[in-house]
């Protein structure tokens, strides 16, 4: 794997999220190509205030890694059962991250199928953020892993930037705050992309919704 610099992800949240599309996250022999992401900013004191972000109210023990350098793994437990994976982005000291929403398994199929016996087809193996984490076998113990270190057990292999024509965008899934910000990005040609669901707690869509 060629060396990857944190500078390649030390970008504003949408640019960093788009940069991750088509890249591969490896955990041991399992590789998942990233096909859908969501960008999240940080607290009001930063350049990208985002009330929907885990860092939207400032630094805590849970979100501390979001304030560090780009290219670290931020893992959180959703609904007490799903491990969701994020790649930290932006410059060191400024909170932002990209949620890995869906991906295409490209290696380690037998291992992934054993972890995801309920998946109906290969495109479903890592479709949705909880399934993405399950496919790779990642848990809270992996919080803070440096993904750009080639010796790391969990590694990010950046692909060439996807063409704008190959990327779709729209509002983020299931958030009740800042629900119309079009910071969800995906590769529409992939069958692994998840279905958009708006939070029932979100206000009515605005004219700016993409």
C-alpha positions in Angstrom: 0.0 0.0 0.0 1.4 3.4 -0.9 1.9 5.9 1.9 -1.1 8.1 2.7 -0.7 11.5 4.4 -3.1 13.0 6.8 -3.0 16.1 4.6 -5.1 14.3 2.1 -8.0 14.2 4.5 -7.3 17.5 6.4 -10.0 19.1 4.3 -13.4 20.6 5.0 -16.0 18.0 5.9 -17.7 17.6 2.5 -14.4 17.6 0.6 -12.9 15.0 2.9 -16.0 12.8 2.7 -16.0 12.9 -1.1 -12.3 12.0 -1.0 -13.1 8.8 0.8 -15.5 7.4 -1.8 -14.0 4.5 -3.7 -11.3 4.0 -1.0 -10.9 0.7 0.9 -10.9 0.1 4.6 -9.0 -3.1 5.6 -9.3 -5.0 8.8 -7.0 -8.0 8.7 -7.9 -9.9 5.4 -11.3 -8.2 5.0 -11.5 -5.2 2.7 -14.6 -3.0 2.2 -14.7 -0.4 -0.6 -16.4 2.7 0.6 -19.5 3.6 -1.5 -21.5 5.9 0.8 -20.4 8.5 3.4 -21.8 11.4 5.5 -19.8 14.4 6.5 -20.0 15.9 10.0 -18.5 19.1 11.4 -17.9 20.2 14.9 -18.7 22.7 17.7 -19.8 26.3 17.3 -16.2 27.6 18.0 -14.9 25.8 14.9 -15.2 26.6 11.2 -17.9 24.0 10.6 -20.5 24.2 13.3 -22.8 21.2 13.1 -25.5 20.5 15.7 -26.0 17.0 14.2 -22.4 16.0 14.9 -21.3 14.2 18.1 -18.8 17.0 18.6 -21.5 19.7 18.0 -21.5 20.7 21.7 -17.7 20.5 22.2 -15.1 17.9 23.3 -16.1 15.0 25.5 -14.4 11.7 26.3 -16.6 10.0 23.7 -15.7 12.3 20.8 -12.2 13.4 21.7 -10.6 11.6 18.7 -12.7 13.9 16.4 -10.5 16.8 17.5 -7.3 15.1 16.6 -5.5 14.7 13.3 -7.2 13.3 10.2 -7.1 9.6 9.5 -8.1 8.2 12.9 -10.9 5.8 13.6 -13.9 7.1 15.6 -16.1 4.2 16.7 -19.4 4.6 18.6 -22.1 2.2 19.6 -25.5 3.0 18.1 -28.7 1.8 19.8 -26.6 -0.4 22.1 -26.0 -2.9 19.3 -24.3 -1.4 16.2 -20.7 -0.2 15.9 -20.6 2.7 13.5 -17.3 3.7 12.0 -16.0 7.2 11.2 -12.8 8.5 9.7 -11.6 11.8 11.3 -11.0 14.6 8.9 -9.9 18.2 8.9 -6.8 19.8 10.5 -5.5 18.7 13.9 -7.5 20.4 16.7 -10.6 21.0 14.6 -13.4 18.5 15.0 -14.9 16.8 11.9 -15.4 13.3 10.6 -17.0 11.2 7.9 -19.4 8.4 8.8 -18.9 5.3 6.7 -22.5 4.5 5.7 -22.1 1.6 3.2 -19.5 -0.3 1.3 -18.8 -3.2 -1.1 -16.9 -6.2 0.3 -14.0 -6.9 -2.0 -12.0 -9.4 0.1 -12.6 -11.8 3.0 -16.1 -12.9 1.9 -16.2 -16.1 4.0 -15.2 -14.2 7.2 -17.8 -11.4 6.5 -20.6 -13.9 5.7 -19.9 -15.6 9.1 -20.3 -12.3 10.8 -23.3 -11.3 8.8 -25.4 -14.5 8.4 -28.6 -12.5 8.0 -27.4 -10.7 4.9 -29.6 -11.7 1.9 -27.0 -11.0 -0.8 -23.4 -9.9 -1.1 -24.4 -6.2 -1.7 -26.2 -6.3 1.7 -23.1 -7.4 3.6 -21.9 -3.9 4.4 -25.0 -1.9 3.5 -25.7 0.6 6.3 -23.4 1.9 8.9 -24.0 -0.8 11.5 -23.5 -3.6 8.9 -20.3 -1.8 7.7 -18.8 -2.1 11.2 -20.0 -5.7 11.6 -18.5 -6.8 8.3 -15.1 -5.6 9.4 -15.5 -7.0 12.9 -14.6 -3.6 14.5 -15.7 -2.7 18.1 -15.1 0.1 20.6 -11.7 -1.5 21.4 -10.6 -0.1 18.0 -11.4 3.5 18.9 -8.6 5.8 17.9 -6.8 3.4 15.6 -4.4 5.3 13.2 -5.8 4.3 9.8 -3.0 5.8 7.8 -0.3 3.8 9.5 0.6 0.9 7.1 1.4 -1.3 10.1 -2.0 -0.7 11.7 -4.4 -3.7 12.0 -7.1 -1.5 10.5 -5.9 0.5 7.4 -7.3 3.0 5.0 -6.2 2.6 1.4 -7.2 5.8 -0.5 -8.3 5.4 -4.1 -7.9 8.1 -6.7 -10.5 10.9 -6.2 -13.8 10.0 -7.7 -15.1 12.2 -10.5 -17.8 14.6 -9.6 -20.0 13.1 -12.3 -19.8 9.8 -10.5 -20.9 11.2 -7.1 -24.5 11.9 -5.9 -25.3 14.0 -2.8 -28.2 14.8 -0.6 -29.3 15.2 3.0 -28.0 13.0 5.8 -30.0 10.0 7.0 -32.0 10.0 10.2 -30.7 13.2 11.8 -33.2 15.5 13.4 -30.9 18.6 13.6 -29.4 20.2 10.4 -31.4 17.6 8.5 -31.4 19.4 5.2 -27.6 19.9 4.9 -26.6 17.9 1.7 -23.6 16.3 3.3 -24.4 12.6 2.4 -22.3 11.5 -0.6 -22.6 8.2 -2.5 -21.6 6.3 -5.7 -25.1 5.8 -7.4 -23.8 3.0 -9.6 -23.3 0.8 -6.6 -26.0 -1.6 -5.4 -24.6 -1.3 -1.8 -25.8 2.2 -1.2 -28.4 2.4 1.6 -31.9 3.9 1.4 -32.5 7.5 2.5 -34.8 7.8 5.5 -35.6 11.2 7.0 -35.9 11.4 10.7 -39.6 11.8 11.8 -38.3 14.3 14.4 -36.7 16.6 11.7 -38.5 19.7 10.6 -40.1 19.9 7.1 -37.6 20.0 4.3 -36.4 23.4 3.2 -35.9 24.7 -0.3 -32.1 24.2 0.0 -32.4 20.4 0.3 -30.5 18.8 -2.5 
